[in-house]
């Protein structure tokens, strides 16, 4: 069973990440009441989402520029990106469980 190419899945991952990022900003009140001076799970989730999306797009751009030797080293970036997204999911869970 063939479920699509890696390129297709990466494109979907990027598009859904961007849509999720925009929805998080809307949920956070952007551009009207975007006030995140308090340190809580919502604040952490918002900033982790921003970092994860920026990291993902930078990583995708750099991956296209690399040769095969660079792509072997690039797996370390992927591990960092996955860990960052794991922290994001944890902070989202905390935001849902304890919103304040």
Secondary structure as a PSIPRED ss2 file (coil, helix, strand):
# PSIPRED VFORMAT (PSIPRED V4.0)

   1 X C   1.000  0.000  0.000
   2 X C   1.000  0.000  0.000
   3 X C   1.000  0.000  0.000
   4 X C   1.000  0.000  0.000
   5 X C   1.000  0.000  0.000
   6 X H   0.000  1.000  0.000
   7 X H   0.000  1.000  0.000
   8 X H   0.000  1.000  0.000
   9 X H   0.000  1.000  0.000
  10 X H   0.000  1.000  0.000
  11 X H   0.000  1.000  0.000
  12 X H   0.000  1.000  0.000
  13 X H   0.000  1.000  0.000
  14 X H   0.000  1.000  0.000
  15 X H   0.000  1.000  0.000
  16 X H   0.000  1.000  0.000
  17 X H   0.000  1.000  0.000
  18 X H   0.000  1.000  0.000
  19 X H   0.000  1.000  0.000
  20 X H   0.000  1.000  0.000
  21 X H   0.000  1.000  0.000
  22 X H   0.000  1.000  0.000
  23 X H   0.000  1.000  0.000
  24 X H   0.000  1.000  0.000
  25 X H   0.000  1.000  0.000
  26 X H   0.000  1.000  0.000
  27 X H   0.000  1.000  0.000
  28 X C   1.000  0.000  0.000
  29 X C   1.000  0.000  0.000
  30 X C   1.000  0.000  0.000
  31 X C   1.000  0.000  0.000
  32 X C   1.000  0.000  0.000
  33 X C   1.000  0.000  0.000
  34 X C   1.000  0.000  0.000
  35 X C   1.000  0.000  0.000
  36 X C   1.000  0.000  0.000
  37 X C   1.000  0.000  0.000
  38 X C   1.000  0.000  0.000
  39 X C   1.000  0.000  0.000
  40 X C   1.000  0.000  0.000
  41 X H   0.000  1.000  0.000
  42 X H   0.000  1.000  0.000
  43 X H   0.000  1.000  0.000
  44 X H   0.000  1.000  0.000
  45 X H   0.000  1.000  0.000
  46 X H   0.000  1.000  0.000
  47 X H   0.000  1.000  0.000
  48 X H   0.000  1.000  0.000
  49 X H   0.000  1.000  0.000
  50 X H   0.000  1.000  0.000
  51 X H   0.000  1.000  0.000
  52 X H   0.000  1.000  0.000
  53 X H   0.000  1.000  0.000
  54 X H   0.000  1.000  0.000
  55 X H   0.000  1.000  0.000
  56 X H   0.000  1.000  0.000
  57 X H   0.000  1.000  0.000
  58 X H   0.000  1.000  0.000
  59 X H   0.000  1.000  0.000
  60 X H   0.000  1.000  0.000
  61 X H   0.000  1.000  0.000
  62 X H   0.000  1.000  0.000
  63 X H   0.000  1.000  0.000
  64 X H   0.000  1.000  0.000
  65 X H   0.000  1.000  0.000
  66 X C   1.000  0.000  0.000
  67 X C   1.000  0.000  0.000
  68 X H   0.000  1.000  0.000
  69 X H   0.000  1.000  0.000
  70 X H   0.000  1.000  0.000
  71 X H   0.000  1.000  0.000
  72 X H   0.000  1.000  0.000
  73 X H   0.000  1.000  0.000
  74 X C   1.000  0.000  0.000
  75 X H   0.000  1.000  0.000
  76 X H   0.000  1.000  0.000
  77 X H   0.000  1.000  0.000
  78 X H   0.000  1.000  0.000
  79 X H   0.000  1.000  0.000
  80 X H   0.000  1.000  0.000
  81 X H   0.000  1.000  0.000
  82 X H   0.000  1.000  0.000
  83 X H   0.000  1.000  0.000
  84 X H   0.000  1.000  0.000
  85 X H   0.000  1.000  0.000
  86 X H   0.000  1.000  0.000
  87 X H   0.000  1.000  0.000
  88 X H   0.000  1.000  0.000
  89 X H   0.000  1.000  0.000
  90 X H   0.000  1.000  0.000
  91 X H   0.000  1.000  0.000
  92 X H   0.000  1.000  0.000
  93 X H   0.000  1.000  0.000
  94 X H   0.000  1.000  0.000
  95 X H   0.000  1.000  0.000
  96 X H   0.000  1.000  0.000
  97 X H   0.000  1.000  0.000
  98 X C   1.000  0.000  0.000
  99 X C   1.000  0.000  0.000
 100 X C   1.000  0.000  0.000
